[in-house]
C-alpha cells in the first residue's frame, strides 16, 4: 500500500469542506475539498500535492464506514458491508485510494452512537493515535494539526482488518474477546 511523503489528513464531518476552506493559505498546508471529483480523481490530486500537510475531505473508507454503521443499525441490505469492504480492498490494492496518515473527526459528540463507534472505536482501535476528535472550526483543526502525535500506522494486513469489520461490534470494539 502506497504511503506519500506528505502527511495526509482527512477531515471528516458535516462541516469538513467549510473547515478545510478556512485552512487555505496556511504555511506548509495544502487544503483540498473534494467537490465533484471522484475518489480516484481525489487520490490523484492528493498524491500530486506537495506540502508538509495535505488536508482533504474525501475519506477513502467512507463507503465502508457507512456500510458498517448500516450493518449494525440494520439499515444496510444483507451483504452490503462485505461489498463495500471488497470494493475498498480492490481500490486500495490498485492504488485508486490511499489511506490517510490521520483522520480529524469533527464534533464526534454530535454523531449517532454507531457512527461515533466507527470513528472512535473501529478506526481508532486499528490506529489509536491516527484518529483525532476536534471541534468543527478551522482554528480548532489548525491547533489539532500542531498536536498530532506519531504512532503505529494502519494494520500491516489492511485487507484482513477490513474483512474482519463485520466482527467489530459497537460498544465492544477494542475489548478482549469483542468479536461477534
N, CA, C and O of each residue as an XYZ file, in Angstrom:
720
protein
N       0.839     -1.170      0.000
C       0.000      0.000      0.000
C       0.887      1.237      0.000
O       1.857      1.328      0.752
N       0.539      2.171     -0.846
C       1.343      3.369     -1.049
C       1.197      4.345      0.117
O       0.099      4.577      0.623
N       2.330      4.907      0.528
C       2.342      5.995      1.501
C       3.049      7.171      0.845
O       3.976      6.987      0.056
N       2.617      8.352      1.169
C       3.115      9.548      0.495
C       4.135     10.277      1.364
O       4.242     10.019      2.563
N       4.885     11.193      0.745
C       5.872     11.962      1.502
C       5.208     13.046      2.351
O       5.755     13.437      3.381
N       4.051     13.531      1.940
C       3.299     14.487      2.750
C       2.526     13.740      3.821
O       2.243     12.551      3.680
N       2.188     14.439      4.889
C       1.295     13.886      5.902
C      -0.120     14.167      5.430
O      -0.542     15.322      5.358
N      -0.851     13.109      5.110
C      -2.195     13.240      4.557
C      -3.216     13.139      5.691
O      -3.196     12.193      6.479
N      -4.100     14.123      5.757
C      -5.097     14.200      6.815
C      -6.478     14.334      6.191
O      -6.739     15.263      5.426
N      -7.362     13.393      6.527
C      -8.759     13.506      6.119
C      -9.498     14.225      7.238
O      -9.431     13.816      8.397
N     -10.194     15.286      6.893
C     -11.060     15.980      7.827
C     -12.464     15.462      7.553
O     -12.990     15.616      6.451
N     -13.063     14.849      8.564
C     -14.352     14.172      8.383
C     -15.422     14.809      9.247
O     -15.191     15.142     10.409
N     -16.584     14.970      8.666
C     -17.718     15.523      9.390
C     -18.555     16.389      8.475
O     -18.148     16.716      7.360
N     -19.726     16.753      8.958
C     -20.664     17.545      8.148
C     -20.061     18.841      7.627
O     -20.343     19.246      6.500
N     -19.251     19.481      8.420
C     -18.707     20.790      8.040
C     -17.274     20.705      7.521
O     -16.556     21.705      7.522
N     -16.857     19.527      7.081
C     -15.466     19.328      6.660
C     -15.048     20.280      5.544
O     -13.991     20.904      5.641
N     -15.847     20.407      4.494
C     -15.465     21.275      3.369
C     -15.320     22.725      3.832
O     -14.392     23.420      3.420
N     -16.225     23.174      4.675
C     -16.168     24.540      5.198
C     -14.900     24.749      6.040
O     -14.219     25.765      5.906
N     -14.599     23.793      6.894
C     -13.414     23.896      7.752
C     -12.150     23.880      6.909
O     -11.243     24.681      7.137
N     -12.078     22.983      5.943
C     -10.890     22.908      5.076
C     -10.720     24.207      4.306
O      -9.596     24.688      4.155
N     -11.800     24.781      3.819
C     -11.715     26.055      3.095
C     -11.129     27.149      3.981
O     -10.459     28.058      3.490
N     -11.380     27.063      5.275
C     -10.827     28.040      6.216
C      -9.341     27.849      6.485
O      -8.722     28.687      7.140
N      -8.760     26.763      5.990
C      -7.343     26.485      6.205
C      -6.483     26.779      4.973
O      -5.262     26.629      5.013
N      -7.125     27.197      3.885
C      -6.382     27.540      2.669
C      -5.428     28.689      2.994
O      -5.804     29.665      3.644
N      -4.209     28.553      2.535
C      -3.233     29.616      2.736
C      -2.328     29.416      3.937
O      -1.375     30.175      4.114
N      -2.596     28.413      4.771
C      -1.692     28.153      5.887
C      -0.340     27.687      5.356
O      -0.275     26.953      4.370
N       0.717     28.109      6.000
C       2.068     27.714      5.616
C       2.219     26.202      5.749
O       1.834     25.630      6.769
N       2.772     25.554      4.739
C       3.031     24.107      4.710
C       1.773     23.246      4.706
O       1.840     22.055      5.011
N       0.626     23.833      4.365
C      -0.633     23.084      4.309
C      -1.246     23.255      2.927
O      -1.386     24.372      2.430
N      -1.604     22.145      2.319
C      -2.381     22.171      1.074
C      -3.771     21.683      1.452
O      -3.938     20.523      1.829
N      -4.758     22.546      1.358
C      -6.140     22.236      1.739
C      -6.963     22.020      0.474
O      -7.063     22.909     -0.372
N      -7.553     20.825      0.352
C      -8.261     20.437     -0.868
C      -9.649     19.931     -0.496
O      -9.792     19.070      0.372
N     -10.670     20.469     -1.156
C     -12.016     19.917     -0.974
C     -12.356     19.068     -2.187
O     -11.934     19.349     -3.309
N     -13.121     18.033     -1.933
C     -13.442     17.064     -2.989
C     -14.291     17.670     -4.088
O     -14.018     17.469     -5.271
N     -15.316     18.407     -3.705
C     -16.216     18.954     -4.711
C     -16.857     17.846     -5.518
O     -17.440     16.920     -4.955
N     -16.754     17.935     -6.834
C     -17.367     16.952     -7.739
C     -16.402     15.858     -8.188
O     -16.746     15.042     -9.043
N     -15.214     15.835     -7.628
C     -14.227     14.832     -8.040
C     -14.614     13.433     -7.570
O     -15.217     13.263     -6.511
N     -14.261     12.444     -8.369
C     -14.456     11.056     -7.963
C     -13.367     10.700     -6.950
O     -12.370     11.416     -6.843
N     -13.544      9.601     -6.203
C     -12.474      9.192     -5.274
C     -11.128      8.988     -5.978
O     -10.092      9.381     -5.441
N     -11.127      8.384     -7.160
C      -9.872      8.172     -7.889
C      -9.241      9.503     -8.296
O      -8.022      9.657     -8.221
N     -10.056     10.462     -8.723
C      -9.535     11.790     -9.076
C      -8.942     12.470     -7.845
O      -7.895     13.113     -7.933
N      -9.605     12.330     -6.704
C      -9.076     12.919     -5.472
C      -7.752     12.283     -5.099
O      -6.824     12.973     -4.677
N      -7.658     10.974     -5.250
C      -6.395     10.292     -4.943
C      -5.281     10.862     -5.807
O      -4.172     11.089     -5.322
N      -5.567     11.094     -7.077
C      -4.564     11.662     -7.975
C      -4.152     13.061     -7.518
O      -2.964     13.380     -7.496
N      -5.121     13.888     -7.154
C      -4.820     15.249     -6.692
C      -3.990     15.196     -5.408
O      -3.007     15.923     -5.270
N      -4.387     14.339     -4.478
C      -3.687     14.241     -3.190
C      -2.262     13.723     -3.379
O      -1.331     14.238     -2.759
N      -2.086     12.724     -4.216
C      -0.744     12.154     -4.397
C       0.196     13.108     -5.126
O       1.414     13.006     -4.978
N      -0.348     14.026     -5.904
C       0.490     15.015     -6.601
C       0.757     16.253     -5.764
O       1.660     17.028     -6.078
N      -0.012     16.451     -4.705
C       0.151     17.638     -3.867
C       1.470     17.560     -3.108
O       1.896     16.487     -2.679
N       2.100     18.706     -2.952
C       3.339     18.730     -2.177
C       3.230     19.819     -1.113
O       3.147     21.011     -1.408
N       3.235     19.367      0.105
C       3.218     20.242      1.274
C       3.491     19.344      2.470
O       3.392     18.121      2.372
N       3.829     19.943      3.576
C       4.036     19.136      4.775
C       2.755     18.398      5.123
O       2.778     17.202      5.412
N       1.629     19.120      5.095
C       0.317     18.531      5.364
C      -0.577     18.709      4.145
O      -0.650     19.793      3.566
N      -1.253     17.638      3.767
C      -2.275     17.700      2.731
C      -3.581     17.324      3.405
O      -3.767     16.178      3.816
N      -4.487     18.288      3.520
C      -5.787     18.067      4.146
C      -6.849     17.970      3.075
O      -6.848     18.740      2.116
N      -7.763     17.015      3.239
C      -8.867     16.898      2.296
C     -10.060     16.248      2.984
O      -9.960     15.762      4.110
N     -11.187     16.252      2.283
C     -12.442     15.742      2.854
C     -12.967     14.511      2.125
O     -14.154     14.200      2.223
N     -12.105     13.806      1.397
C     -12.534     12.636      0.625
C     -12.078     11.367      1.342
O     -11.036     10.804      1.007
N     -12.836     10.929      2.304
C     -12.499      9.756      3.098
C     -12.461      8.510      2.219
O     -13.486      8.146      1.641
N     -11.315      7.847      2.100
C     -11.251      6.647      1.263
C     -12.053      5.476      1.825
O     -12.360      4.531      1.099
N     -12.392      5.530      3.102
C     -13.188      4.460      3.719
C     -14.633      4.896      3.991
O     -15.327      4.276      4.796
N     -15.076      5.947      3.331
C     -16.427      6.473      3.577
C     -17.506      5.424      3.337
O     -18.398      5.251      4.167
N     -17.430      4.730      2.217
C     -18.462      3.727      1.917
C     -18.410      2.567      2.892
O     -19.448      2.013      3.253
N     -17.217      2.192      3.321
C     -17.087      1.125      4.314
C     -17.681      1.580      5.642
O     -18.396      0.819      6.294
N     -17.395      2.805      6.044
C     -17.948      3.345      7.295
C     -19.464      3.411      7.268
O     -20.125      3.063      8.246
N     -20.012      3.857      6.147
C     -21.476      3.912      6.010
C     -22.068      2.510      6.076
O     -23.084      2.290      6.735
N     -21.435      1.570      5.395
C     -21.941      0.194      5.377
C     -21.807     -0.460      6.748
O     -22.695     -1.204      7.163
N     -20.706     -0.191      7.460
C     -20.521     -0.756      8.806
C     -21.590     -0.211      9.751
O     -22.200     -0.958     10.516
N     -21.803      1.091      9.684
C     -22.828      1.714     10.521
C     -24.199      1.140     10.188
O     -24.962      0.791     11.089
N     -24.512      1.041      8.906
C     -25.794      0.486      8.479
C     -25.950     -0.980      8.842
O     -27.052     -1.423      9.166
N     -24.864     -1.737      8.793
C     -24.889     -3.152      9.158
C     -25.354     -3.309     10.609
O     -26.217     -4.136     10.904
N     -24.779     -2.516     11.505
C     -25.131     -2.647     12.921
C     -26.407     -1.899     13.297
O     -27.033     -2.217     14.308
N     -26.796     -0.916     12.501
C     -28.074     -0.231     12.737
C     -29.229     -0.929     12.023
O     -30.389     -0.566     12.217
N     -28.918     -1.923     11.200
C     -29.943     -2.668     10.482
C     -30.530     -1.935      9.295
O     -31.663     -2.208      8.898
N     -29.773     -1.002      8.716
C     -30.284     -0.224      7.586
C     -29.590     -0.557      6.263
O     -30.013     -0.078      5.211
N     -28.543     -1.363      6.302
C     -27.827     -1.763      5.092
C     -28.329     -3.136      4.663
O     -28.497     -4.016      5.507
N     -28.571     -3.337      3.373
C     -29.001     -4.671      2.918
C     -27.973     -5.745      3.283
O     -26.786     -5.455      3.427
N     -28.431     -6.955      3.428
C     -27.547     -8.074      3.725
C     -26.455     -8.135      2.667
O     -26.737     -8.093      1.469
N     -25.218     -8.233      3.112
C     -24.077     -8.299      2.204
C     -23.514     -6.944      1.826
O     -22.470     -6.874      1.179
N     -24.181     -5.863      2.216
C     -23.723     -4.522      1.846
C     -22.357     -4.179      2.406
O     -21.540     -3.556      1.728
N     -22.107     -4.584      3.643
C     -20.797     -4.306      4.247
C     -19.700     -5.074      3.519
O     -18.634     -4.526      3.237
N     -19.960     -6.330      3.218
C     -18.961     -7.127      2.525
C     -18.654     -6.557      1.138
O     -17.499     -6.544      0.714
N     -19.675     -6.091      0.440
C     -19.477     -5.484     -0.882
C     -18.627     -4.222     -0.752
O     -17.705     -4.017     -1.542
N     -18.927     -3.375      0.235
C     -18.159     -2.143      0.437
C     -16.709     -2.454      0.790
O     -15.790     -1.787      0.314
N     -16.509     -3.470      1.627
C     -15.149     -3.853      2.015
C     -14.362     -4.334      0.799
O     -13.224     -3.914      0.591
N     -14.958     -5.210     -0.003
C     -14.241     -5.735     -1.176
C     -13.953     -4.633     -2.193
O     -12.907     -4.653     -2.842
N     -14.860     -3.678     -2.340
C     -14.603     -2.548     -3.241
C     -13.421     -1.723     -2.722
O     -12.562     -1.313     -3.502
N     -13.376     -1.483     -1.421
C     -12.264     -0.725     -0.837
C     -10.949     -1.486     -0.967
O      -9.922     -0.899     -1.306
N     -10.978     -2.789     -0.698
C      -9.771     -3.603     -0.832
C      -9.239     -3.524     -2.264
O      -8.041     -3.330     -2.470
N     -10.115     -3.672     -3.243
C      -9.704     -3.598     -4.640
C      -9.132     -2.236     -4.999
O      -8.123     -2.148     -5.699
N      -9.776     -1.169     -4.519
C      -9.309      0.189     -4.828
C      -7.983      0.496     -4.136
O      -7.125      1.167     -4.710
N      -7.810      0.008     -2.907
C      -6.537      0.203     -2.212
C      -5.425     -0.579     -2.908
O      -4.319     -0.070     -3.091
N      -5.723     -1.805     -3.288
C      -4.737     -2.653     -3.962
C      -4.311     -2.022     -5.296
O      -3.136     -2.070     -5.660
N      -5.275     -1.429     -6.023
C      -4.988     -0.802     -7.314
C      -4.479      0.638     -7.161
O      -4.181      1.303     -8.154
N      -4.384      1.110     -5.925
C      -3.928      2.459     -5.584
C      -4.829      3.557     -6.155
O      -4.374      4.666     -6.436
N      -6.119      3.227     -6.322
C      -7.106      4.253     -6.664
C      -7.517      4.999     -5.403
O      -8.055      6.103     -5.479
N      -7.262      4.396     -4.239
C      -7.478      5.016     -2.936
C      -6.196      4.894     -2.135
O      -5.440      3.937     -2.302
N      -5.952      5.864     -1.265
C      -4.800      5.846     -0.371
C      -5.304      6.183      1.024
O      -6.016      7.169      1.213
N      -4.929      5.353      2.008
C      -5.319      5.646      3.382
C      -4.572      6.881      3.874
O      -3.399      7.067      3.551
N      -5.237      7.715      4.645
C      -4.565      8.904      5.164
C      -3.664      8.541      6.348
O      -3.767      7.454      6.918
N      -2.797      9.462      6.695
C      -1.991      9.286      7.902
C      -2.840      9.551      9.148
O      -2.639      8.925     10.189
N      -3.779     10.473      9.034
C      -4.640     10.835     10.157
C      -6.054     11.126      9.680
O      -6.282     11.519      8.536
N      -6.986     10.921     10.587
C      -8.357     11.414     10.435
C      -8.580     12.427     11.544
O      -8.290     12.154     12.709
N      -9.091     13.583     11.186
C      -9.579     14.534     12.188
C     -11.098     14.494     12.075
O     -11.666     14.865     11.047
N     -11.743     14.042     13.135
C     -13.191     13.848     13.144
C     -13.825     15.049     13.829
O     -13.592     15.305     15.010
N     -14.629     15.779     13.071
C     -15.255     16.996     13.577
C     -16.481     16.676     14.426
O     -17.352     15.910     14.013
N     -16.538     17.264     15.603
C     -17.686     17.159     16.514
C     -18.223     15.740     16.662
O     -19.396     15.509     16.369
N     -17.415     14.786     17.102
C     -17.904     13.405     17.213
C     -19.054     13.240     18.212
O     -19.840     12.300     18.091
N     -19.162     14.133     19.189
C     -20.267     14.024     20.153
C     -21.625     14.221     19.487
O     -22.642     13.784     20.025
N     -21.656     14.860     18.348
C     -22.910     15.092     17.637
C     -23.303     13.957     16.701
O     -24.350     14.021     16.057
N     -22.480     12.925     16.619
C     -22.767     11.797     15.735
C     -23.688     10.791     16.419
O     -23.807     10.763     17.644
N     -24.331      9.972     15.604
C     -25.125      8.886     16.176
C     -24.169      7.939     16.895
O     -22.986      7.892     16.561
N     -24.663      7.182     17.876
C     -23.757      6.304     18.622
C     -22.983      5.319     17.745
O     -21.785      5.127     17.955
N     -23.633      4.700     16.782
C     -22.928      3.718     15.956
C     -21.881      4.408     15.089
O     -20.785      3.878     14.907
N     -22.198      5.561     14.561
C     -21.235      6.296     13.734
C     -20.041      6.732     14.581
O     -18.899      6.666     14.126
N     -20.299      7.168     15.788
C     -19.216      7.549     16.699
C     -18.321      6.333     16.980
O     -17.101      6.469     17.064
N     -18.927      5.147     17.126
C     -18.138      3.934     17.346
C     -17.288      3.591     16.122
O     -16.193      3.045     16.260
N     -17.786      3.907     14.934
C     -16.972      3.689     13.736
C     -15.671      4.490     13.847
O     -14.577      3.954     13.674
N     -15.817      5.779     14.139
C     -14.650      6.649     14.178
C     -13.758      6.381     15.381
O     -12.557      6.156     15.232
N     -14.340      6.407     16.562
C     -13.542      6.376     17.783
C     -13.361      4.981     18.360
O     -12.652      4.804     19.351
N     -13.998      3.993     17.749
C     -13.841      2.613     18.167
C     -13.094      1.816     17.117
O     -11.966      1.377     17.342
N     -13.730      1.629     15.965
C     -13.148      0.781     14.913
C     -11.864      1.389     14.354
O     -10.808      0.759     14.406
N     -11.947      2.606     13.822
C     -10.746      3.207     13.218
C      -9.692      3.522     14.270
O      -8.513      3.230     14.069
N     -10.096      4.108     15.377
C      -9.121      4.420     16.430
C      -8.541      3.149     17.033
O      -7.393      3.151     17.476
N      -9.304      2.071     17.061
C      -8.782      0.805     17.560
C      -7.709      0.228     16.649
O      -6.790     -0.446     17.116
N      -7.822      0.488     15.361
C      -6.839     -0.010     14.399
C      -5.553      0.814     14.433
O      -4.466      0.277     14.225
N      -5.673      2.097     14.692
C      -4.518      3.002     14.732
C      -4.825      4.117     15.733
O      -5.270      5.195     15.339
N      -4.591      3.866     17.019
C      -5.069      4.753     18.087
C      -4.710      6.226     17.975
O      -5.559      7.071     18.261
N      -3.509      6.568     17.579
C      -3.145      7.989     17.527
C      -3.500      8.629     16.198
O      -3.254      9.819     16.004
N      -4.074      7.865     15.278
C      -4.326      8.353     13.922
C      -5.741      8.889     13.720
O      -6.064      9.385     12.641
N      -6.590      8.794     14.749
C      -7.951      9.313     14.675
C      -8.115     10.295     15.832
O      -8.055      9.915     17.001
N      -8.324     11.574     15.479
C      -8.307     12.626     16.480
C      -9.600     13.440     16.400
O      -9.934     13.959     15.335
N     -10.336     13.559     17.519
C     -11.535     14.402     17.507
C     -11.159     15.882     17.568
O     -10.108     16.252     18.092
N     -12.040     16.715     17.021
C     -11.808     18.159     17.025
C     -13.129     18.890     16.905
O     -14.054     18.393     16.263
N     -13.232     20.068     17.516
C     -14.385     20.918     17.219
C     -14.366     21.289     15.731
O     -13.315     21.283     15.090
N     -15.539     21.608     15.201
C     -15.670     21.895     13.768
C     -15.396     23.359     13.462
O     -16.309     24.121     13.143
N     -14.126     23.743     13.564
C     -13.724     25.092     13.158
C     -12.306     25.027     12.609
O     -11.520     24.155     12.980
N     -11.996     25.951     11.729
C     -10.658     25.977     11.136
C      -9.604     26.195     12.215
O      -8.544     25.572     12.173
N      -9.877     27.061     13.169
C      -8.924     27.318     14.251
C      -8.651     26.081     15.085
O      -7.505     25.805     15.440
N      -9.701     25.334     15.399
C      -9.530     24.114     16.193
C      -8.747     23.061     15.419
O      -7.899     22.375     15.990
N      -9.022     22.928     14.129
C      -8.291     21.954     13.318
C      -6.831     22.375     13.186
O      -5.941     21.525     13.205
N      -6.581     23.649     13.055
C      -5.199     24.149     13.000
C      -4.456     23.748     14.279
O      -3.317     23.286     14.208
N      -5.078     23.918     15.429
C      -4.464     23.514     16.701
C      -4.293     22.002     16.772
O      -3.287     21.515     17.287
N      -5.260     21.264     16.263
C      -5.168     19.804     16.251
C      -3.979     19.358     15.408
O      -3.267     18.431     15.793
N      -3.755     19.997     14.271
C      -2.601     19.660     13.426
C      -1.291     19.811     14.199
O      -0.384     18.989     14.070
N      -1.209     20.854     14.988
C       0.015     21.101     15.770
C       0.271     20.000     16.794
O       1.415     19.746     17.170
N      -0.803     19.348     17.241
C      -0.669     18.352     18.288
C      -0.697     16.912     17.830
O      -0.745     16.004     18.659
N      -0.669     16.678     16.507
C      -0.692     15.292     16.028
C       0.554     14.563     16.514
O       1.672     15.071     16.417
N       0.336     13.366     17.037
C       1.477     12.606     17.555
C       1.703     11.360     16.703
O       0.789     10.841     16.062
N       2.927     10.909     16.720
C       3.280      9.702     15.967
C       2.708      8.478     16.674
O       2.444      8.501     17.876
N       2.532      7.458     15.938
C       2.039      6.202     16.477
C       1.983      5.199     15.349
O       2.294      5.508     14.198
N       1.582      3.996     15.700
C       1.542      2.985     14.640
C       0.580      3.417     13.547
O      -0.421      4.092     13.790
N       0.916      3.009     12.352
C       0.076      3.324     11.206
C      -1.039      2.309     11.160
O      -1.252      1.604     12.146
N      -1.744      2.203     10.086
C      -2.835      1.243      9.947
C      -2.282     -0.172     10.031
O      -1.080     -0.371      9.853
N      -3.121     -1.148     10.296
C      -2.609     -2.526     10.418
C      -1.813     -2.952      9.183
O      -2.122     -2.557      8.058
N      -0.792     -3.758      9.417
C       0.033     -4.245      8.310
C      -0.822     -5.022      7.308
O      -0.597     -4.940      6.101
N      -1.792     -5.769      7.808
C      -2.709     -6.532      6.957
C      -4.033     -5.767      6.855
O      -5.032     -6.141      7.470
N      -4.020     -4.696      6.072
C      -5.218     -3.855      5.933
C      -6.377     -4.666      5.360
O      -7.521     -4.503      5.785
N      -6.086     -5.527      4.410
C      -7.157     -6.331      3.801
C      -7.809     -7.231      4.840
O      -9.036     -7.310      4.900
N      -7.020     -7.903      5.653
C      -7.570     -8.757      6.707
C      -8.344     -7.957      7.737
O      -9.393     -8.393      8.211
N      -7.825     -6.784      8.084
C      -8.522     -5.915      9.035
C      -9.875     -5.481      8.476
O     -10.887     -5.543      9.175
N      -9.892     -5.042      7.212
C     -11.153     -4.629      6.594
C     -12.147     -5.790      6.530
O     -13.329     -5.621      6.829
N     -11.663     -6.956      6.142
C     -12.563     -8.113      6.032
C     -13.073     -8.575      7.398
O     -14.079     -9.281      7.465
N     -12.412     -8.199      8.469
C     -12.859     -8.540      9.817
C     -13.842     -7.549     10.415
O     -14.303     -7.746     11.539
N     -14.174     -6.486      9.685
C     -15.063     -5.452     10.226
C     -16.451     -5.954     10.644
O     -17.000     -5.430     11.613
N     -17.042     -6.938      9.965
C     -18.351     -7.409     10.437
C     -18.303     -7.990     11.857
O     -19.341     -8.129     12.504
N     -17.123     -8.323     12.335
C     -16.988     -8.852     13.697
C     -16.618     -7.777     14.706
O     -16.472     -8.072     15.892
N     -16.461     -6.526     14.253
C     -16.145     -5.405     15.149
C     -17.460     -4.778     15.617
O     -18.047     -3.957     14.912
N     -17.910     -5.160     16.787
C     -19.233     -4.803     17.294
C     -19.191     -3.468     18.038
O     -18.311     -3.267     18.874
N     -20.132     -2.539     17.751
C     -20.184     -1.282     18.507
C     -20.292     -1.564     20.003
O     -20.876     -2.568     20.412
N     -19.736     -0.689     20.799
C     -19.700     -0.780     22.264
C     -18.767     -1.873     22.751
O     -18.552     -1.997     23.957
N     -18.204     -2.671     21.849
C     -17.288     -3.737     22.267
C     -15.950     -3.665     21.543
O     -15.040     -4.433     21.856
N     -15.818     -2.761     20.588
C     -14.583     -2.642     19.824
C     -13.429     -2.361     20.794
O     -13.509     -1.475     21.645
N     -12.370     -3.133     20.639
C     -11.185     -2.938     21.457
C     -11.174     -3.705     22.768
O     -10.144     -3.752     23.440
N     -12.290     -4.304     23.146
C     -12.345     -5.093     24.374
C     -11.880     -6.517     24.112
O     -12.066     -7.027     23.007
N     -11.273     -7.178     25.110
C     -10.866     -8.574     24.898
C     -12.067     -9.432     24.520
O     -13.125     -9.330     25.141
N     -11.907    -10.277     23.506
C     -12.995    -11.152     23.081
C     -14.175    -10.407     22.508
O     -15.312    -10.860     22.635
N     -13.929     -9.265     21.874
C     -15.035     -8.402     21.433
C     -15.519     -8.659     20.041
O     -16.139     -7.772     19.454
N     -15.278     -9.812     19.471
C     -15.796    -10.078     18.134
C     -17.137    -10.753     18.218
O     -17.469    -11.385     19.221
N     -17.920    -10.613     17.141
C     -19.267    -11.167     17.128
C     -19.238    -12.664     16.960
O     -20.290    -13.302     16.928
